[in-house]
Amino acid sequence: MRSLLALTTLRPPPLGLYSELSLRPPDLKHSAQARLNPSSLLLTKVKLEEALFGPAAALQTCEDMLHRWQSCYDFSRLSDTDDSSSLPAAEKSEVSPVVRKASIHLNLPDFQDASIGSLSPPSVAASRLEAAFSEVSEVSSSRRQGPSYIWTTLESIWLQSGELFMADGRLKEAQFCIAEAGLLFPNSHCVLLQRGRLAELRGQMNEAKSLYDEALAIHPAGERILLHMGHLLVKTGRVHLGEKVLRDAVQMHSTSHEAWSGLGEALQALNHSEASDCFFTALELEASCPIRPFTIIPREL
């Protein structure tokens, strides 16, 4: 891999593969910072930062990604484009993106009171949430132009940010990010999954299950959807149904250590001796599990 990188220093796919194969966390972080960073590689960097330094540190990279996205694909100032060009505005932006004065600002929300270091009163937080929505949704809800990957990239950034906020216990900020992704793709199974996770963290178990059901209807083989649904069913006392869902997850994703571990927990709750075998399999698989799946390494971006 080092020889391949020496020959293709500016090619993101080999760099992504090297990041996955390296066994030393510092090497992972530095390789992700070293060269040209497409969105997929930056998302890998986010995962590395979360694993090494925690979710709060990884959020800065997410905000950098939002600014990077806006600098390339801010379609809200169409009047700044050259009308004499034969290319459509979206293609001009894609072929030769220009850093221009942003018409709005894409920023991650912050509903904390910096002066006291604690959460603001609910009324203040609500007003900040409303203000942030009105500022950012202009881009998200505008007529989408250009290739679809532009908008799926923005969705991924918002959802990753929401996941980090949930891991950091900042549910209001997570709600904002997930809602922004929902404005782009309201029927996305990824959005429905994150909405379900947020509802579960708030103790709204019925709503969480309903959202997981919707996500499964769209993407029945989704690994993370099956895992969260199975865990929720076990948590709420429907252990047999949870076991069935987690068995489905293991059958469809036999190399997922999380699926095997979840099945082991369900079987343990049912006092099945098979639980220990599931836990042992999960440990074996986890030892060789990359921080992100190899399938995310891009062919083209």
PEDA-V554726 format. One record per backbone hydrogen bond with DSSP energy under -1.0 kcal/mol. NH is the residue of the N-H (numbers start at 0). CO is the residue of the C=O. If there is no record, write none. Layout:
nh->[NH,NH]
co->[CO,CO]
//
This chain:
nh->[4,5,6,7,10,14,15,16,17,18,19,20,21,27,28,29,30,31,33,41,42,43,44,45,46,47,48,49,50,51,52,53,57,58,61,62,63,64,65,66,67,68,69,70,71,72,74,79,80,84,91,92,93,94,95,112,115,116,119,124,125,126,127,128,129,130,131,132,133,134,135,136,138,139,140,149,151,152,153,154,155,156,157,158,159,160,161,162,163,164,165,166,167,168,169,173,174,175,176,177,178,179,180,181,182,184,187,191,192,193,194,195,196,197,198,199,200,201,202,203,204,207,208,209,210,211,212,213,214,215,216,217,218,221,225,226,227,228,229,230,231,232,233,234,235,236,237,238,241,242,243,244,245,246,247,248,249,250,251,252,255,259,260,261,262,263,264,265,266,267,268,270,271,274,277,278,279,280,281,282,283,284,285,286,287,288,295,296]
co->[0,1,2,3,7,10,11,12,13,14,15,16,17,23,24,25,26,27,29,37,38,39,40,41,42,43,44,45,46,47,48,49,53,54,57,58,59,60,61,62,63,64,65,66,67,68,72,76,77,81,87,88,89,90,91,117,112,112,110,120,121,122,123,124,125,126,127,128,129,130,131,132,135,135,136,146,147,148,149,150,151,152,153,154,155,156,157,158,159,160,161,162,163,165,164,169,170,171,172,173,174,175,176,177,178,180,184,187,188,189,190,191,192,193,194,195,196,197,199,198,202,203,204,205,206,207,208,209,210,211,212,213,214,218,221,222,223,224,225,226,227,228,229,230,231,233,232,236,237,238,239,240,241,242,243,244,245,246,247,248,252,255,256,257,258,259,260,261,262,263,264,267,266,271,273,274,275,276,277,278,279,280,281,282,284,285,292,293]
//
